[in-house]
Amino acid sequence: MNRLRISLSVGLLLCVFAPRQGLLAQEQTDAGTNPSSIRITEQPQLLVSVLPDSALDGIYEQSQILLTIRVASKHPFDALTIDFPAIANAEQIELAAPRTRKIKSYAGEGYMHERRYAVFPLAAGNLEIPASFATGLIDTPAAGQVEFNATHDGMRIPVLSTPAGFAVDWWLVSSNVVMEESWSIPVDELRQGDVVTRTVTLRAAGVDDKRLPDLEHGSTRGIAVRELESTRKSIVTKNGLDGIVSASWALRIDGDGFVYVPPMGIAYWDPLAKTRKTVAVRGHRIEPLPVDSEARAEQLLYEAATTQRTAYHVFTTLLIMLVLPVFALVLYALATVFCVLRDRRFSHQFLKADKPITAYRAWQRWSAGEQLANDDHWRVLNRDVQAAVFAAPEMPVRDKRKVLRDALRCARRQRLQGIGAKLSVFIDRVIGSRAELAPARAAR
């Protein structure tokens, strides 16, 4: 009976404490990967974690390590500096801009600063993740700004070399590689003489585009192959980087019997399965259909019509380019004639005015239509005219003619400068803006 009571007591104690112990174990396991499980403390702590979890036991060269640096604090940061030295013998790529956010979980409420990197070991051996340091200021309700220092001792990751059984020219390590293809014309609809575009895309998880091989199309009898283009890019996912390479080829079906388009594929190393794998797009056995005479005739007619339309557009463009300068000259001539008529009307009104105020009104009406505000000579001339009109009972005829001649000279000078400025802008738009070359240095 006593043994039964003791067993029940032990069982109750295990039921009470086992969930908490499991929770702490989960916190210790996920503290490096899951921000919601990080314990928030008064003093900021610096955390450095790597993925996959097996990386600490060894990872292959050129494979991706997700490195995350976090600083967790119960209070907001007023200043934060992280000193993380560069990793030797590795390429380090920043996955996102550093960010600070507020977090809330069963482990506490506070603030988290996070930086994520993709690290690629370049050689076998030991990859040393160096010690890192975080310093700054936190804003506490009780003491205001408080300085803090946090450190992480770093870690060592064993880097494995290429397996002996992997004997290929290009070493690619990824847990997920996909290769797909597309054809501009369905394969079973191809005819003799058709030109079809074949596009092949390779995507690998955990690598960037530099670590993907070039895609090469094999040759075959009865088909002419010409490479069109090849593109590469890297995209950021929640699991790090994905590399994508895509290539296109133009294939002309020359043979009239069976032709064979070869398959395309690559070999790679799966670090999870620890084995060599291959991925490929299959080959195609094509029996081209006979040439469709009617469709070929329609295609020729369409190409001829397209050529004609292109020639028409070229001719129209050239004609406009030839007519446009003439049109501009005509407009300039009309503008010049208009200016001459304005000048003659102003001259007549100014010289025949019987009163100084009448002459000044003609002067004001004419000068308002000219760009003379920035001309120094005009400003002096205008001041003298105002003084003569409002100070003297009348303006002598000899002075009026001299003033008129100087005013017309100022207006024509400003008109020529305006035309030159517009012409310069037009030339810059056509042939590009002018640049000043630095003077050549004398040879020593």
C-alpha angles and dihedrals in degrees: 000000000000091000089053092051091049091050092050091049092050090048092052091049090051091050091052099044102030096076091051092047090049090049092053091048089052090050091052092048097046100033091100097046110027117058092197090064097052113111110239112221136182092248113059115247130206116224127188119187137173135206139243095049090225091060092094089060093051141302133201122255115264091022122124125261115190106217119191125187116195135178113197123194138166090219129053120266119248091179133004133181124179120196108200114161121218115271113246121232092013141091113236119200122186110229098194141358114275112267139187120208140167116252133192127189143133087282092063143279125277146097132306129199112196138187124181128198138177110222123195117193110222100199141022120264130064120336109210115210099201126229113270134205134205124195132170148102131292126197110233124184093226105041103018115220113016127183120230139186125198130178140189121203095218127230143244123237121193111229116209123213127233111294114255093237094056100091107168133117096244123052111211122168119190139135094220127032124169129186122190136173139199134193126211089217123032110258094235091054098054118123133197109281095021120137112215131182118228116195123191123189126194121194125182128183121227098023137085123234093263090067094056121094125240115265113237127190118217122227125241138183115270096021128087112211127200125174114235108182145331128207135187134192142158123221129196118234133171087268096052127260131358119196120212128189123178131183134183131202133188112227120195115199104223102158122086095206133049115325127186127217109203123233122250125217147143136211123232140172119250107211093195096052090031092221141108116263137179134212125192148157112239128250122251131225106209128193102189117220120238118275112276103228095193093048090046091052091049090049091052091049091049091049091049091050090048091051090050092050090048091051090049092052091048091049092048091049093050091047091052091048090053096044096044096070090048090049090049091051090050091051090048091051092050090048090049091050090049091051091049091052091049091049093050093048091049092048091052094048093044097049097040095047110124094203131044091234091055091052090049092052090055088047092054095046092051098043092049089069094051131078096237103129094100097046110105094201090052093052091053091046093049091050091052092049092051090049092049093048099047099033105040126057090230141357117246113243092234092055092046092057093049091048091048092050092051092047093052090048091054092048094050091048091053091047092054091049091051092050090048092051092050091047091051091052090049092050091048091053092050102042101016134260120303120252129201113235119222113247114261116255118239114254115250 
